[in-house]
Amino acid sequence: MTDHKARITPYEDGPLLVRGDFELVTPDGEPIDAGRSTVALCRCGRSAVKPFCDGTHKVVGFTAGTGREH
């Protein structure tokens, strides 16, 4: 296995978990303080604390797989 600075793991019907050494920025390149080395990023689009996950995906019934579906 190759050593990566960051690892991103999609969780079924949930967020993207980002672990490791990463930089989170806005589309304009402004830094977003993650506050930790592991964060959950929203995939459902309904989080009140975007880009971070707040668990809303469970309430709205968001579904997404963990792999590359075609």
Biopython code that builds the backbone (N, CA, C, O; Angstrom):
import numpy as np
from Bio.PDB.StructureBuilder import StructureBuilder

atoms = [
    (1, "MET", "N", (0.842, -1.179, 0.000)),
    (1, "MET", "CA", (0.000, 0.000, 0.000)),
    (1, "MET", "C", (0.887, 1.241, 0.000)),
    (1, "MET", "O", (1.883, 1.295, 0.721)),
    (2, "THR", "N", (0.530, 2.230, -0.801)),
    (2, "THR", "CA", (1.281, 3.472, -0.904)),
    (2, "THR", "C", (0.946, 4.391, 0.257)),
    (2, "THR", "O", (-0.213, 4.460, 0.667)),
    (3, "ASP", "N", (1.925, 5.094, 0.794)),
    (3, "ASP", "CA", (1.719, 6.023, 1.888)),
    (3, "ASP", "C", (1.239, 7.358, 1.327)),
    (3, "ASP", "O", (1.945, 7.989, 0.540)),
    (4, "HIS", "N", (0.040, 7.794, 1.727)),
    (4, "HIS", "CA", (-0.535, 9.051, 1.274)),
    (4, "HIS", "C", (-0.604, 10.044, 2.420)),
    (4, "HIS", "O", (-0.706, 9.652, 3.582)),
    (5, "LYS", "N", (-0.550, 11.325, 2.097)),
    (5, "LYS", "CA", (-0.690, 12.359, 3.111)),
    (5, "LYS", "C", (-2.106, 12.399, 3.667)),
    (5, "LYS", "O", (-2.299, 12.639, 4.859)),
    (6, "ALA", "N", (-3.095, 12.166, 2.816)),
    (6, "ALA", "CA", (-4.488, 12.159, 3.269)),
    (6, "ALA", "C", (-5.183, 10.919, 2.737)),
    (6, "ALA", "O", (-4.848, 10.406, 1.669)),
    (7, "ARG", "N", (-6.147, 10.454, 3.494)),
    (7, "ARG", "CA", (-6.958, 9.310, 3.070)),
    (7, "ARG", "C", (-8.415, 9.734, 3.153)),
    (7, "ARG", "O", (-8.853, 10.251, 4.180)),
    (8, "ILE", "N", (-9.180, 9.517, 2.065)),
    (8, "ILE", "CA", (-10.592, 9.877, 2.011)),
    (8, "ILE", "C", (-11.395, 8.591, 1.852)),
    (8, "ILE", "O", (-11.186, 7.821, 0.915)),
    (9, "THR", "N", (-12.314, 8.375, 2.785)),
    (9, "THR", "CA", (-13.117, 7.166, 2.793)),
    (9, "THR", "C", (-14.595, 7.526, 2.706)),
    (9, "THR", "O", (-15.119, 8.188, 3.602)),
    (10, "PRO", "N", (-15.281, 7.101, 1.635)),
    (10, "PRO", "CA", (-16.719, 7.328, 1.567)),
    (10, "PRO", "C", (-17.450, 6.286, 2.419)),
    (10, "PRO", "O", (-17.203, 5.087, 2.291)),
    (11, "TYR", "N", (-18.345, 6.750, 3.284)),
    (11, "TYR", "CA", (-19.131, 5.839, 4.106)),
    (11, "TYR", "C", (-20.506, 5.665, 3.489)),
    (11, "TYR", "O", (-21.141, 6.641, 3.089)),
    (12, "GLU", "N", (-20.967, 4.423, 3.411)),
    (12, "GLU", "CA", (-22.251, 4.143, 2.788)),
    (12, "GLU", "C", (-23.350, 4.968, 3.432)),
    (12, "GLU", "O", (-23.516, 4.965, 4.652)),
    (13, "ASP", "N", (-24.100, 5.675, 2.595)),
    (13, "ASP", "CA", (-25.213, 6.531, 3.022)),
    (13, "ASP", "C", (-24.777, 7.611, 4.009)),
    (13, "ASP", "O", (-25.585, 8.094, 4.801)),
    (14, "GLY", "N", (-23.505, 7.988, 3.961)),
    (14, "GLY", "CA", (-22.997, 8.980, 4.902)),
    (14, "GLY", "C", (-21.933, 9.866, 4.312)),
    (14, "GLY", "O", (-21.859, 10.039, 3.096)),
    (15, "PRO", "N", (-21.106, 10.429, 5.172)),
    (15, "PRO", "CA", (-20.122, 11.423, 4.754)),
    (15, "PRO", "C", (-18.860, 10.830, 4.130)),
    (15, "PRO", "O", (-18.682, 9.614, 4.060)),
    (16, "LEU", "N", (-18.007, 11.724, 3.689)),
    (16, "LEU", "CA", (-16.642, 11.376, 3.299)),
    (16, "LEU", "C", (-15.775, 11.635, 4.522)),
    (16, "LEU", "O", (-15.759, 12.752, 5.038)),
    (17, "LEU", "N", (-15.068, 10.643, 4.986)),
    (17, "LEU", "CA", (-14.163, 10.820, 6.112)),
    (17, "LEU", "C", (-12.771, 11.111, 5.573)),
    (17, "LEU", "O", (-12.230, 10.339, 4.781)),
    (18, "VAL", "N", (-12.195, 12.226, 6.004)),
    (18, "VAL", "CA", (-10.865, 12.630, 5.552)),
    (18, "VAL", "C", (-9.933, 12.550, 6.754)),
    (18, "VAL", "O", (-10.166, 13.179, 7.786)),
    (19, "ARG", "N", (-8.871, 11.763, 6.599)),
    (19, "ARG", "CA", (-7.888, 11.579, 7.684)),
    (19, "ARG", "C", (-6.506, 11.937, 7.179)),
    (19, "ARG", "O", (-6.183, 11.724, 6.010)),
    (20, "GLY", "N", (-5.698, 12.480, 8.067)),
    (20, "GLY", "CA", (-4.305, 12.720, 7.722)),
    (20, "GLY", "C", (-3.966, 14.181, 7.527)),
    (20, "GLY", "O", (-4.600, 15.069, 8.097)),
    (21, "ASP", "N", (-2.953, 14.408, 6.711)),
    (21, "ASP", "CA", (-2.440, 15.747, 6.452)),
    (21, "ASP", "C", (-3.130, 16.312, 5.213)),
    (21, "ASP", "O", (-2.802, 15.925, 4.092)),
    (22, "PHE", "N", (-4.083, 17.223, 5.407)),
    (22, "PHE", "CA", (-4.829, 17.795, 4.298)),
    (22, "PHE", "C", (-5.050, 19.282, 4.540)),
    (22, "PHE", "O", (-4.919, 19.777, 5.659)),
    (23, "GLU", "N", (-5.385, 19.973, 3.469)),
    (23, "GLU", "CA", (-5.744, 21.383, 3.545)),
    (23, "GLU", "C", (-7.136, 21.524, 2.959)),
    (23, "GLU", "O", (-7.402, 21.037, 1.859)),
    (24, "LEU", "N", (-8.017, 22.179, 3.676)),
    (24, "LEU", "CA", (-9.386, 22.395, 3.239)),
    (24, "LEU", "C", (-9.533, 23.877, 2.907)),
    (24, "LEU", "O", (-9.246, 24.736, 3.742)),
    (25, "VAL", "N", (-9.983, 24.179, 1.677)),
    (25, "VAL", "CA", (-10.104, 25.575, 1.241)),
    (25, "VAL", "C", (-11.441, 25.795, 0.539)),
    (25, "VAL", "O", (-12.070, 24.849, 0.065)),
    (26, "THR", "N", (-11.867, 27.059, 0.479)),
    (26, "THR", "CA", (-13.070, 27.451, -0.256)),
    (26, "THR", "C", (-12.750, 27.449, -1.744)),
    (26, "THR", "O", (-11.583, 27.327, -2.117)),
    (27, "PRO", "N", (-13.766, 27.581, -2.611)),
    (27, "PRO", "CA", (-13.491, 27.673, -4.047)),
    (27, "PRO", "C", (-12.569, 28.840, -4.409)),
    (27, "PRO", "O", (-11.899, 28.806, -5.442)),
    (28, "ASP", "N", (-12.533, 29.871, -3.561)),
    (28, "ASP", "CA", (-11.652, 31.017, -3.790)),
    (28, "ASP", "C", (-10.260, 30.828, -3.212)),
    (28, "ASP", "O", (-9.417, 31.718, -3.321)),
    (29, "GLY", "N", (-10.013, 29.678, -2.600)),
    (29, "GLY", "CA", (-8.701, 29.393, -2.041)),
    (29, "GLY", "C", (-8.503, 29.831, -0.604)),
    (29, "GLY", "O", (-7.403, 29.723, -0.062)),
    (30, "GLU", "N", (-9.585, 30.335, 0.028)),
    (30, "GLU", "CA", (-9.485, 30.742, 1.434)),
    (30, "GLU", "C", (-9.487, 29.505, 2.320)),
    (30, "GLU", "O", (-10.290, 28.596, 2.109)),
    (31, "PRO", "N", (-8.597, 29.458, 3.310)),
    (31, "PRO", "CA", (-8.544, 28.272, 4.182)),
    (31, "PRO", "C", (-9.798, 28.128, 5.041)),
    (31, "PRO", "O", (-10.380, 29.111, 5.500)),
    (32, "ILE", "N", (-10.192, 26.882, 5.241)),
    (32, "ILE", "CA", (-11.272, 26.537, 6.161)),
    (32, "ILE", "C", (-10.618, 25.763, 7.300)),
    (32, "ILE", "O", (-9.979, 24.736, 7.073)),
    (33, "ASP", "N", (-10.780, 26.254, 8.513)),
    (33, "ASP", "CA", (-10.165, 25.597, 9.664)),
    (33, "ASP", "C", (-10.919, 24.322, 9.994)),
    (33, "ASP", "O", (-12.068, 24.366, 10.434)),
    (34, "ALA", "N", (-10.274, 23.197, 9.782)),
    (34, "ALA", "CA", (-10.890, 21.903, 10.070)),
    (34, "ALA", "C", (-10.886, 21.615, 11.564)),
    (34, "ALA", "O", (-11.752, 20.894, 12.060)),
    (35, "GLY", "N", (-9.934, 22.164, 12.273)),
    (35, "GLY", "CA", (-9.878, 21.992, 13.716)),
    (35, "GLY", "C", (-9.363, 20.653, 14.199)),
    (35, "GLY", "O", (-9.229, 20.438, 15.404)),
    (36, "ARG", "N", (-9.069, 19.744, 13.270)),
    (36, "ARG", "CA", (-8.569, 18.414, 13.656)),
    (36, "ARG", "C", (-7.996, 17.713, 12.444)),
    (36, "ARG", "O", (-8.101, 18.215, 11.325)),
    (37, "SER", "N", (-7.393, 16.558, 12.655)),
    (37, "SER", "CA", (-6.765, 15.841, 11.544)),
    (37, "SER", "C", (-7.694, 14.811, 10.905)),
    (37, "SER", "O", (-7.321, 14.184, 9.914)),
    (38, "THR", "N", (-8.894, 14.626, 11.452)),
    (38, "THR", "CA", (-9.914, 13.774, 10.840)),
    (38, "THR", "C", (-11.218, 14.558, 10.810)),
    (38, "THR", "O", (-11.668, 15.061, 11.839)),
    (39, "VAL", "N", (-11.828, 14.662, 9.627)),
    (39, "VAL", "CA", (-13.105, 15.367, 9.502)),
    (39, "VAL", "C", (-14.068, 14.542, 8.651)),
    (39, "VAL", "O", (-13.650, 13.728, 7.828)),
    (40, "ALA", "N", (-15.359, 14.768, 8.864)),
    (40, "ALA", "CA", (-16.403, 14.154, 8.054)),
    (40, "ALA", "C", (-16.996, 15.260, 7.187)),
    (40, "ALA", "O", (-17.518, 16.250, 7.699)),
    (41, "LEU", "N", (-16.910, 15.083, 5.864)),
    (41, "LEU", "CA", (-17.437, 16.069, 4.930)),
    (41, "LEU", "C", (-18.811, 15.625, 4.421)),
    (41, "LEU", "O", (-19.015, 14.459, 4.085)),
    (42, "CYS", "N", (-19.740, 16.570, 4.372)),
    (42, "CYS", "CA", (-21.112, 16.313, 3.948)),
    (42, "CYS", "C", (-21.168, 15.870, 2.490)),
    (42, "CYS", "O", (-20.515, 16.459, 1.628)),
    (43, "ARG", "N", (-21.956, 14.825, 2.222)),
    (43, "ARG", "CA", (-22.233, 14.412, 0.849)),
    (43, "ARG", "C", (-23.694, 14.631, 0.490)),
    (43, "ARG", "O", (-24.034, 14.648, -0.693)),
    (44, "CYS", "N", (-24.572, 14.799, 1.481)),
    (44, "CYS", "CA", (-25.997, 14.908, 1.181)),
    (44, "CYS", "C", (-26.410, 16.320, 0.793)),
    (44, "CYS", "O", (-27.458, 16.506, 0.174)),
    (45, "GLY", "N", (-25.606, 17.318, 1.147)),
    (45, "GLY", "CA", (-25.925, 18.695, 0.811)),
    (45, "GLY", "C", (-26.871, 19.375, 1.777)),
    (45, "GLY", "O", (-27.261, 20.520, 1.545)),
    (46, "ARG", "N", (-27.249, 18.711, 2.843)),
    (46, "ARG", "CA", (-28.236, 19.260, 3.774)),
    (46, "ARG", "C", (-27.663, 19.692, 5.123)),
    (46, "ARG", "O", (-28.405, 20.201, 5.963)),
    (47, "SER", "N", (-26.383, 19.504, 5.348)),
    (47, "SER", "CA", (-25.769, 19.842, 6.631)),
    (47, "SER", "C", (-25.883, 21.336, 6.918)),
    (47, "SER", "O", (-25.762, 22.159, 6.011)),
    (48, "ALA", "N", (-26.113, 21.679, 8.168)),
    (48, "ALA", "CA", (-26.161, 23.077, 8.602)),
    (48, "ALA", "C", (-24.764, 23.626, 8.853)),
    (48, "ALA", "O", (-24.601, 24.825, 9.077)),
    (49, "VAL", "N", (-23.757, 22.764, 8.817)),
    (49, "VAL", "CA", (-22.382, 23.203, 9.094)),
    (49, "VAL", "C", (-21.448, 22.837, 7.936)),
    (49, "VAL", "O", (-20.297, 22.456, 8.150)),
    (50, "LYS", "N", (-21.965, 22.959, 6.698)),
    (50, "LYS", "CA", (-21.165, 22.633, 5.504)),
    (50, "LYS", "C", (-19.842, 23.377, 5.541)),
    (50, "LYS", "O", (-19.799, 24.525, 5.981)),
    (51, "PRO", "N", (-18.781, 22.764, 5.099)),
    (51, "PRO", "CA", (-18.720, 21.513, 4.368)),
    (51, "PRO", "C", (-18.713, 20.280, 5.266)),
    (51, "PRO", "O", (-18.572, 19.162, 4.771)),
    (52, "PHE", "N", (-18.861, 20.464, 6.571)),
    (52, "PHE", "CA", (-18.782, 19.350, 7.501)),
    (52, "PHE", "C", (-20.135, 18.655, 7.664)),
    (52, "PHE", "O", (-21.188, 19.272, 7.501)),
    (53, "CYS", "N", (-20.087, 17.393, 7.980)),
    (53, "CYS", "CA", (-21.285, 16.592, 8.205)),
    (53, "CYS", "C", (-21.823, 16.857, 9.608)),
    (53, "CYS", "O", (-21.061, 16.945, 10.570)),
    (54, "ASP", "N", (-23.156, 16.985, 9.711)),
    (54, "ASP", "CA", (-23.779, 17.129, 11.031)),
    (54, "ASP", "C", (-24.775, 16.008, 11.319)),
    (54, "ASP", "O", (-25.540, 16.085, 12.280)),
    (55, "GLY", "N", (-24.764, 14.964, 10.484)),
    (55, "GLY", "CA", (-25.647, 13.822, 10.691)),
    (55, "GLY", "C", (-27.002, 13.940, 10.020)),
    (55, "GLY", "O", (-27.820, 13.026, 10.129)),
    (56, "THR", "N", (-27.265, 15.046, 9.326)),
    (56, "THR", "CA", (-28.551, 15.252, 8.680)),
    (56, "THR", "C", (-28.861, 14.176, 7.645)),
    (56, "THR", "O", (-30.030, 13.902, 7.373)),
    (57, "HIS", "N", (-27.831, 13.561, 7.064)),
    (57, "HIS", "CA", (-28.055, 12.515, 6.056)),
    (57, "HIS", "C", (-28.957, 11.403, 6.584)),
    (57, "HIS", "O", (-29.707, 10.798, 5.819)),
    (58, "LYS", "N", (-28.888, 11.133, 7.873)),
    (58, "LYS", "CA", (-29.719, 10.089, 8.473)),
    (58, "LYS", "C", (-31.187, 10.493, 8.472)),
    (58, "LYS", "O", (-32.061, 9.660, 8.231)),
    (59, "VAL", "N", (-31.463, 11.765, 8.740)),
    (59, "VAL", "CA", (-32.834, 12.277, 8.826)),
    (59, "VAL", "C", (-33.492, 12.358, 7.447)),
    (59, "VAL", "O", (-34.677, 12.059, 7.301)),
    (60, "VAL", "N", (-32.713, 12.767, 6.430)),
    (60, "VAL", "CA", (-33.290, 12.978, 5.096)),
    (60, "VAL", "C", (-33.268, 11.721, 4.221)),
    (60, "VAL", "O", (-33.762, 11.741, 3.094)),
    (61, "GLY", "N", (-32.701, 10.640, 4.734)),
    (61, "GLY", "CA", (-32.684, 9.392, 3.977)),
    (61, "GLY", "C", (-31.714, 9.372, 2.811)),
    (61, "GLY", "O", (-31.964, 8.715, 1.800)),
    (62, "PHE", "N", (-30.608, 10.088, 2.947)),
    (62, "PHE", "CA", (-29.589, 10.132, 1.911)),
    (62, "PHE", "C", (-29.029, 8.739, 1.659)),
    (62, "PHE", "O", (-28.768, 7.985, 2.597)),
    (63, "THR", "N", (-28.846, 8.405, 0.385)),
    (63, "THR", "CA", (-28.230, 7.124, 0.050)),
    (63, "THR", "C", (-27.098, 7.327, -0.948)),
    (63, "THR", "O", (-27.228, 8.084, -1.910)),
    (64, "ALA", "N", (-26.018, 6.659, -0.711)),
    (64, "ALA", "CA", (-24.861, 6.662, -1.605)),
    (64, "ALA", "C", (-23.998, 5.470, -1.242)),
    (64, "ALA", "O", (-23.898, 5.084, -0.077)),
    (65, "GLY", "N", (-23.387, 4.902, -2.244)),
    (65, "GLY", "CA", (-22.530, 3.748, -2.015)),
    (65, "GLY", "C", (-21.137, 4.147, -1.564)),
    (65, "GLY", "O", (-20.853, 5.317, -1.307)),
    (66, "THR", "N", (-20.292, 3.162, -1.478)),
    (66, "THR", "CA", (-18.925, 3.394, -1.041)),
    (66, "THR", "C", (-17.912, 3.241, -2.157)),
    (66, "THR", "O", (-16.743, 3.591, -1.996)),
    (67, "GLY", "N", (-18.357, 2.719, -3.286)),
    (67, "GLY", "CA", (-17.446, 2.480, -4.397)),
    (67, "GLY", "C", (-17.769, 3.326, -5.601)),
    (67, "GLY", "O", (-18.498, 4.313, -5.510)),
    (68, "ARG", "N", (-17.224, 2.932, -6.721)),
    (68, "ARG", "CA", (-17.441, 3.647, -7.978)),
    (68, "ARG", "C", (-18.564, 2.969, -8.740)),
    (68, "ARG", "O", (-18.328, 2.040, -9.513)),
    (69, "GLU", "N", (-19.776, 3.432, -8.523)),
    (69, "GLU", "CA", (-20.918, 2.896, -9.264)),
    (69, "GLU", "C", (-20.957, 3.562, -10.629)),
    (69, "GLU", "O", (-20.646, 4.746, -10.752)),
    (70, "HIS", "N", (-21.329, 2.823, -11.637)),
    (70, "HIS", "CA", (-21.412, 3.357, -13.001)),
    (70, "HIS", "C", (-22.841, 3.415, -13.448)),
    (70, "HIS", "O", (-23.121, 3.837, -14.570)),
]
sb = StructureBuilder()
sb.init_structure("model")
sb.init_model(0)
sb.init_chain("A")
sb.init_seg("    ")
for serial, (resi, resn, name, xyz) in enumerate(atoms, 1):
    if name == "N":
        sb.init_residue(resn, " ", resi, " ")
    sb.init_atom(name, np.array(xyz, "f"), 0.0, 1.0, " ", f" {name:<3s}", serial, name[0])
structure = sb.get_structure()
